[in-house]
Amino acid sequence: MLTTPTNCFIHENASLIFHIDLQIQELVSLIPVKRMHFDIQKVDLSSIDLHDYTFHITSRTDHQDIKQSIADIGLINAPILSRRESRYIVISGFRRINACSALNMTSASCRIVTPDTSMHDCAKLAVSENSFQRELNLVEQSRALNLLTEFIKDQTDTAVEAASLNLPGNYSLINKIKKITLLPDQIQEGLLNGSISLSVILEIEEMERDEGMKFAEIFNSLKLSLNKQREIITLVKDIAFREDTGILEVLENDDISDILNNNDDRNQKSRELRLFLKQWRYPSLSEAEAHFDQCVKELKPGTGIKLIPPKYFEGPDYSLHVNFRDVEELEERKAALDKMIKSPALKKILE
């Protein structure tokens, strides 16, 4: 899972960033701590609006662990609610309340914020209840930052308040993370399960919705490394530009669909997809690779010997990789090499 440490970011001018970061930390230390006041009440669960997600932070939807804990020892940490006319909305404790409902409880002890508590204070309370208990994933950080910035418009104030609540305190990074919750659920899920990296998420965010969704579908399915994700995006963009067509049209190519829908394991699909895209993008390189592979078959280098061409077939230098266990095997490899040197196939390769 990707995580982002608080106040950690990269900039060309490291000394400037260090200075700004220290300033933010100093400002954080000056923030007055406002003591929150609650009324402890027994609340009917039916009077709680669980569809109001104003203060919802957590990305977890299951509650089995909390359910078991409540069944065994009771509700230790009372949920926090705010009264809104005849109903309550949840500030913190969505999973706890759902667990209580699953246990067929009709009511539960809750902490009710006083009527004079502002929405901004409720937001800070919701964030702190999550961020100081555990490390928030990027989707949760995005929800928290979007919630806070509804009430703060100044960049410096936003960075200071975020840092005080154990969130990233750099405004540039804050803006990037905030975009996550605006993306489709499928893309957010890819970030949560580790199949799509944050840098790729930000690149997808700039695309048309359908294009981003298609990339997310592929990456969620194949579980590719960051480098391979970037390779595929670059190849597809280059093909779309050269063919004067759309990214989605490239991704919906029949051959690509056949690769993704076949019964091979995901590693094989990944190799086939990248090879197909590379051949489409660089037809001359693909021809060179095919010629080389055919010549190597004719050359028959044998066990323990591998002929390695120059990268992208640019340059004249070839390499040999020879494996052997003892002098006898080395003699065998030498004889095989002598045979290769005399082979017409080697001359075809070098030409």
C-alpha positions as CSV (number, residue, x, y, z in Angstrom):
1,M,0.0,0.0,0.0
2,L,1.3,3.5,-0.8
3,T,1.7,5.8,2.1
4,T,2.8,9.4,2.4
5,P,4.7,10.6,5.4
6,T,3.7,13.9,7.0
7,N,5.7,16.9,5.8
8,C,7.7,14.8,3.3
9,F,8.0,16.1,-0.2
10,I,10.7,16.8,-2.9
11,H,11.7,20.0,-4.5
12,E,14.7,21.3,-6.5
13,N,15.5,23.8,-3.8
14,A,15.9,21.6,-0.7
15,S,17.0,24.4,1.6
16,L,13.9,26.5,0.7
17,I,11.6,23.5,1.4
18,F,13.4,22.8,4.7
19,H,12.8,26.4,5.7
20,I,9.2,26.3,4.7
21,D,8.7,23.0,6.5
22,L,10.2,24.4,9.7
23,Q,7.9,27.5,9.4
24,I,4.9,25.2,9.2
25,Q,6.0,23.2,12.2
26,E,6.5,26.4,14.2
27,L,3.0,27.6,13.2
28,V,1.5,24.2,14.1
29,S,3.1,24.5,17.6
30,L,1.3,27.9,18.0
31,I,-2.2,26.6,17.2
32,P,-4.4,26.8,20.3
33,V,-5.9,23.5,21.3
34,K,-9.7,23.8,21.5
35,R,-11.2,21.4,24.0
36,M,-14.3,19.6,22.6
37,H,-17.3,19.1,24.8
38,F,-19.7,16.2,24.5
39,D,-22.9,15.0,25.9
40,I,-23.0,11.2,26.5
41,Q,-26.4,9.9,25.5
42,K,-28.1,6.6,24.7
43,V,-29.1,6.9,21.1
44,D,-31.5,4.8,19.1
45,L,-29.6,3.5,16.1
46,S,-32.6,4.0,13.9
47,S,-32.3,7.8,14.5
48,I,-28.8,7.9,13.0
49,D,-28.5,8.8,9.3
50,L,-25.8,6.4,8.0
51,H,-26.3,7.7,4.5
52,D,-24.8,11.1,5.4
53,Y,-21.1,10.8,4.5
54,T,-20.1,14.4,5.2
55,F,-17.5,13.3,7.7
56,H,-16.7,9.9,6.4
57,I,-13.0,9.2,6.3
58,T,-12.2,5.5,6.5
59,S,-12.0,3.4,3.3
60,R,-12.8,0.2,5.1
61,T,-16.3,-1.2,4.7
62,D,-16.1,-4.3,6.8
63,H,-16.8,-4.4,10.5
64,Q,-16.3,-8.0,11.5
65,D,-13.4,-7.2,13.8
66,I,-15.3,-4.5,15.6
67,K,-18.4,-6.6,15.8
68,Q,-16.5,-9.4,17.5
69,S,-14.9,-7.0,20.0
70,I,-18.3,-5.4,20.8
71,A,-19.9,-8.8,21.3
72,D,-17.1,-9.9,23.6
73,I,-16.5,-6.8,25.8
74,G,-19.0,-4.1,24.7
75,L,-18.6,-0.7,23.0
76,I,-15.5,0.9,24.5
77,N,-15.0,3.9,22.3
78,A,-18.4,5.7,21.8
79,P,-19.1,7.0,18.3
80,I,-19.3,10.8,17.9
81,L,-22.5,12.3,16.5
82,S,-24.0,15.7,15.7
83,R,-27.6,16.4,16.1
84,R,-29.3,17.7,12.9
85,E,-33.0,18.5,13.6
86,S,-34.7,15.1,14.3
87,R,-31.8,12.9,13.3
88,Y,-28.1,12.4,14.0
89,I,-25.2,12.4,11.6
90,V,-21.9,10.5,12.2
91,I,-18.7,12.4,12.8
92,S,-16.7,9.4,13.8
93,G,-17.8,5.7,14.2
94,F,-19.5,4.5,11.0
95,R,-18.0,1.0,11.4
96,R,-18.9,0.8,15.1
97,I,-22.5,1.8,14.5
98,N,-22.8,-0.7,11.6
99,A,-21.3,-3.4,13.9
100,C,-23.9,-2.6,16.6
101,S,-26.7,-2.9,14.1
102,A,-25.3,-6.2,12.9
103,L,-25.5,-7.4,16.5
104,N,-29.2,-6.5,16.6
105,M,-28.6,-3.7,19.1
106,T,-31.3,-1.1,19.1
107,S,-29.3,1.7,20.8
108,A,-25.8,2.6,21.8
109,S,-24.0,5.1,24.0
110,C,-22.7,8.0,21.9
111,R,-20.8,11.2,22.3
112,I,-22.9,14.1,21.0
113,V,-21.1,17.3,20.2
114,T,-22.7,20.4,21.7
115,P,-25.0,22.5,19.5
116,D,-22.5,25.4,19.3
117,T,-19.8,23.1,17.6
118,S,-19.1,24.5,14.2
119,M,-18.9,22.3,11.0
120,H,-15.2,23.1,10.8
121,D,-14.6,21.8,14.3
122,C,-16.6,18.7,13.4
123,A,-14.4,18.2,10.4
124,K,-11.2,18.5,12.4
125,L,-12.6,16.1,15.0
126,A,-13.5,13.6,12.3
127,V,-10.0,13.8,10.8
128,S,-8.2,13.6,14.1
129,E,-10.2,10.6,15.3
130,N,-8.8,8.7,12.3
131,S,-5.4,10.2,11.6
132,F,-4.1,9.9,15.2
133,Q,-5.2,6.3,15.6
134,R,-3.5,4.8,12.5
135,E,-1.7,5.7,9.3
136,L,-4.3,6.8,6.7
137,N,-4.0,5.4,3.2
138,L,-4.0,7.9,0.3
139,V,-7.8,7.6,-0.4
140,E,-8.5,8.4,3.3
141,Q,-6.0,11.3,3.2
142,S,-7.8,12.6,0.2
143,R,-11.1,12.5,1.9
144,A,-9.7,14.2,5.0
145,L,-8.0,17.0,3.0
146,N,-11.1,17.6,0.9
147,L,-13.2,17.8,4.0
148,L,-10.8,20.3,5.7
149,T,-10.4,22.5,2.6
150,E,-14.2,23.1,2.5
151,F,-13.6,25.4,5.4
152,I,-10.1,26.8,4.7
153,K,-9.2,28.7,1.5
154,D,-5.7,30.1,2.3
155,Q,-2.9,27.8,1.2
156,T,-0.7,28.4,4.2
157,D,-3.6,27.9,6.7
158,T,-4.5,24.7,4.9
159,A,-0.9,23.3,5.1
160,V,-0.6,24.3,8.8
161,E,-4.0,22.7,9.8
162,A,-3.3,19.6,7.8
163,A,0.1,19.2,9.5
164,S,-1.5,19.7,12.9
165,L,-3.8,16.8,12.1
166,N,-1.1,14.4,11.1
167,L,-1.7,14.9,7.4
168,P,0.8,16.0,4.7
169,G,1.7,19.7,5.3
170,N,2.9,20.7,1.8
171,Y,0.2,22.4,-0.3
172,S,1.5,21.1,-3.6
173,L,1.2,17.6,-2.3
174,I,-2.1,18.3,-0.7
175,N,-3.5,19.4,-4.1
176,K,-2.3,16.2,-5.7
177,I,-3.8,14.0,-3.0
178,K,-7.1,15.8,-3.0
179,K,-7.7,14.8,-6.7
180,I,-7.9,11.1,-5.7
181,T,-11.5,11.2,-4.4
182,L,-12.7,12.8,-7.6
183,L,-11.6,9.7,-9.6
184,P,-13.9,6.7,-10.3
185,D,-14.2,4.1,-7.6
186,Q,-12.4,1.5,-9.8
187,I,-9.3,3.8,-10.0
188,Q,-9.4,4.5,-6.2
189,E,-9.6,0.7,-5.6
190,G,-6.5,0.2,-7.8
191,L,-4.6,2.6,-5.5
192,L,-5.9,0.9,-2.4
193,N,-4.9,-2.6,-3.5
194,G,-1.5,-1.5,-4.8
195,S,-2.2,-2.3,-8.4
196,I,-1.9,1.4,-9.5
197,S,0.7,3.8,-8.2
198,L,0.0,7.4,-7.1
199,S,2.1,8.8,-10.0
200,V,0.1,6.8,-12.5
201,I,-3.1,7.8,-10.8
202,L,-2.2,11.5,-11.3
203,E,-1.4,10.8,-15.0
204,I,-4.7,8.9,-15.4
205,E,-6.5,11.8,-13.8
206,E,-5.6,14.1,-16.7
207,M,-7.1,11.8,-19.3
208,E,-10.7,11.4,-20.4
209,R,-12.8,9.4,-17.9
210,D,-13.2,6.4,-20.2
211,E,-9.5,6.3,-21.0
212,G,-8.5,6.4,-17.4
213,M,-11.1,3.7,-16.5
214,K,-9.7,1.4,-19.3
215,F,-6.1,1.8,-18.0
216,A,-7.3,1.1,-14.5
217,E,-9.1,-2.0,-15.6
218,I,-5.9,-3.3,-17.3
219,F,-3.7,-2.4,-14.3
220,N,-6.1,-3.9,-11.7
221,S,-6.2,-7.1,-13.7
222,L,-2.5,-7.5,-14.5
223,K,-0.9,-6.1,-11.2
224,L,2.0,-4.5,-13.1
225,S,5.0,-2.8,-11.6
226,L,5.2,1.0,-11.8
227,N,7.7,0.9,-14.7
228,K,5.6,-1.5,-16.7
229,Q,2.5,0.7,-16.1
230,R,4.4,3.7,-17.3
231,E,5.7,1.8,-20.3
232,I,2.2,0.8,-21.4
233,I,0.8,4.3,-21.0
234,T,3.7,5.8,-23.0
235,L,3.4,3.2,-25.8
236,V,-0.4,3.7,-26.0
237,K,-0.1,7.5,-26.1
238,D,2.6,7.3,-28.8
239,I,0.5,4.9,-30.9
240,A,-2.5,7.1,-30.6
241,F,-0.5,10.2,-31.6
242,R,1.1,8.5,-34.6
243,E,-2.2,6.9,-35.8
244,D,-4.1,10.1,-35.2
245,T,-6.7,8.3,-33.1
246,G,-7.8,8.2,-29.5
247,I,-6.2,6.4,-26.6
248,L,-9.5,4.5,-26.0
249,E,-9.5,3.3,-29.6
250,V,-6.0,1.9,-29.2
251,L,-6.9,0.2,-25.9
252,E,-10.0,-1.4,-27.4
253,N,-8.1,-2.9,-30.3
254,D,-9.3,-6.4,-31.0
255,D,-5.8,-7.9,-30.6
256,I,-5.4,-6.3,-27.2
257,S,-8.9,-7.5,-26.1
258,D,-7.9,-11.0,-27.2
259,I,-4.7,-10.8,-25.1
260,L,-6.5,-9.6,-22.0
261,N,-9.4,-12.1,-22.3
262,N,-7.3,-15.2,-22.9
263,N,-6.8,-17.9,-20.3
264,D,-3.1,-17.2,-19.7
265,D,-1.9,-16.1,-16.3
266,R,-1.4,-12.4,-15.7
267,N,2.4,-12.5,-16.2
268,Q,2.0,-14.1,-19.6
269,K,-0.7,-11.6,-20.5
270,S,1.6,-8.8,-19.4
271,R,4.4,-10.0,-21.6
272,E,2.1,-10.5,-24.6
273,L,0.5,-7.0,-24.2
274,R,3.8,-5.2,-23.9
275,L,5.3,-7.1,-26.8
276,F,2.2,-6.3,-29.0
277,L,2.3,-2.6,-28.1
278,K,6.0,-2.4,-28.7
279,Q,5.7,-4.1,-32.1
280,W,2.9,-1.7,-33.0
281,R,4.8,1.3,-31.8
282,Y,8.2,0.3,-33.3
283,P,7.6,-1.9,-36.3
284,S,11.2,-1.7,-37.5
285,L,12.5,-2.8,-34.1
286,S,10.1,-5.7,-34.1
287,E,11.4,-6.8,-37.5
288,A,14.9,-6.6,-36.2
289,E,14.0,-8.7,-33.2
290,A,12.2,-11.3,-35.3
291,H,15.2,-11.5,-37.7
292,F,17.6,-11.9,-34.7
293,D,15.4,-14.6,-33.1
294,Q,15.3,-16.6,-36.4
295,C,19.0,-16.4,-36.8
296,V,19.7,-17.5,-33.3
297,K,17.5,-20.6,-34.0
298,E,19.7,-21.4,-37.0
299,L,22.8,-20.6,-35.0
300,K,21.9,-23.2,-32.3
301,P,24.3,-21.8,-29.6
302,G,23.4,-24.8,-27.3
303,T,23.1,-25.1,-23.6
304,G,24.9,-22.5,-21.4
305,I,25.5,-20.0,-24.2
306,K,23.4,-16.9,-24.8
307,L,24.0,-14.3,-27.5
308,I,22.8,-10.8,-26.4
309,P,22.2,-8.1,-29.0
310,P,22.8,-4.4,-28.4
311,K,19.9,-2.6,-26.8
312,Y,17.2,-1.7,-29.3
313,F,19.7,-3.0,-31.9
314,E,21.4,0.3,-31.8
315,G,25.2,0.0,-32.0
316,P,27.5,-2.8,-33.2
317,D,28.4,-4.5,-29.9
318,Y,27.0,-8.0,-29.1
319,S,27.6,-9.9,-25.9
320,L,28.0,-13.5,-25.0
321,H,26.8,-15.0,-21.7
322,V,28.5,-18.4,-21.0
323,N,27.7,-20.7,-18.0
324,F,29.8,-23.6,-17.0
325,R,30.5,-25.7,-13.8
326,D,33.9,-27.2,-14.5
327,V,36.8,-27.4,-17.0
328,E,35.0,-30.1,-18.9
329,E,31.9,-28.0,-19.5
330,L,34.1,-25.0,-20.4
331,E,35.8,-27.1,-23.1
332,E,32.3,-28.1,-24.4
333,R,31.3,-24.4,-24.5
334,K,34.5,-23.5,-26.3
335,A,33.8,-26.1,-29.0
336,A,30.3,-24.8,-29.4
337,L,31.6,-21.2,-29.7
338,D,34.1,-22.3,-32.4
339,K,31.2,-23.8,-34.3
340,M,29.1,-20.6,-33.9
341,I,32.0,-18.5,-35.3
342,K,32.0,-20.5,-38.5
343,S,28.2,-20.5,-38.9
344,P,26.6,-18.4,-41.7
345,A,23.8,-17.6,-39.2
346,L,26.2,-15.5,-37.1
347,K,27.3,-13.5,-40.2
348,K,23.6,-12.8,-41.0
349,I,23.2,-11.5,-37.4
350,L,26.2,-9.3,-37.6
351,E,25.3,-7.9,-41.0
